[in-house]
Amino acid sequence: MPEPVDLSRLKAEIMKRWPMTSLLDILKEADLRVNFTDLFKTAASREVISKDLIQKRLILCLYGLGTNAGLKRVSNGEHGEKYKDLLYIRRKYIDKDNLRNAIAEIVNAILRNKMTDICGEGTTSCASDSKKFGAWDQNLMTEWHIRYRGRGVMIYWHVAKHSTCIYSQLKSCSSSEVASMIEGVLKHCTSMEVEKNYVDSHGQSEVAFAFCHLLGFQLMPRLKAIHSQKLFKLDMMERIPIDEVKSENVYF
């Protein structure tokens, strides 16, 4: 279909206001507004580098890792930072816990500053799904994926309304998506309160419905081959034959 006229005008207006805005500039601006680099604490016993220099090197490291460009390629830029300096920041400051805290701070800032006339009111629902990424055989998490073929790992995402990722996690190809779904709702560490979680057929099961009910949120699956499923209301249980209740394709 042809591109809508309003979309072309919107792109032209953005290019007129911000003609040369790079991803690195956006990352730097986010830190100036949120100060998420303050959440990266050193693993060393003391700090001898100035705070401003740590902030600069942290942003360069996060840019290189997040874009998959790598620290060596980033160190070749015109910013005066050497590869060994960026590698030191990577080893001493960037770990899983610090990244979790920084991501939660950024997501909370997005949720606080959303314009309701554009993005709508705050939501209490999110959707979760996994995506396969190729990985080297030497990686201990690498497995052969039966459905997608090829070796790799799975990244499981929890995404709120309007594409705000509140949680992501690494999982093996054969591990349960149900467990990853529940973990993301419980451990996303943002200010968002998840009341509904939308999944595909691989993210739901009878056990998942039970645990979600006990944990206080609703599981909203998109069932595969819905025409072949048997759906029953709970108030009809007395009239359902016991052999149908034990069937694999019965959902309540």
Secondary structure, DSSP 8 states (H G I E B T S, - for coil): ----HHHHHHHHHHHHHSTT--HHHHHHHHHHHH-GGGG---SSS---S-HHHHHHHHHHHHHHHHTT--HHHHHTSTT---HHHHHHHHHHH--HHHHHHHHHHHHHHHHHH--HHHH-S---EEEEEEEEEE--TTSTT-EE-TTT-SEEEEEEEEEETTTEEEEEEEE-TTS-HHHHHHHHHHH--SS----EEEE-GGG--HHHHHHHHHHT-EEEE--TTGGG-EE--GGGGGGS-HHHHTSTTEE-
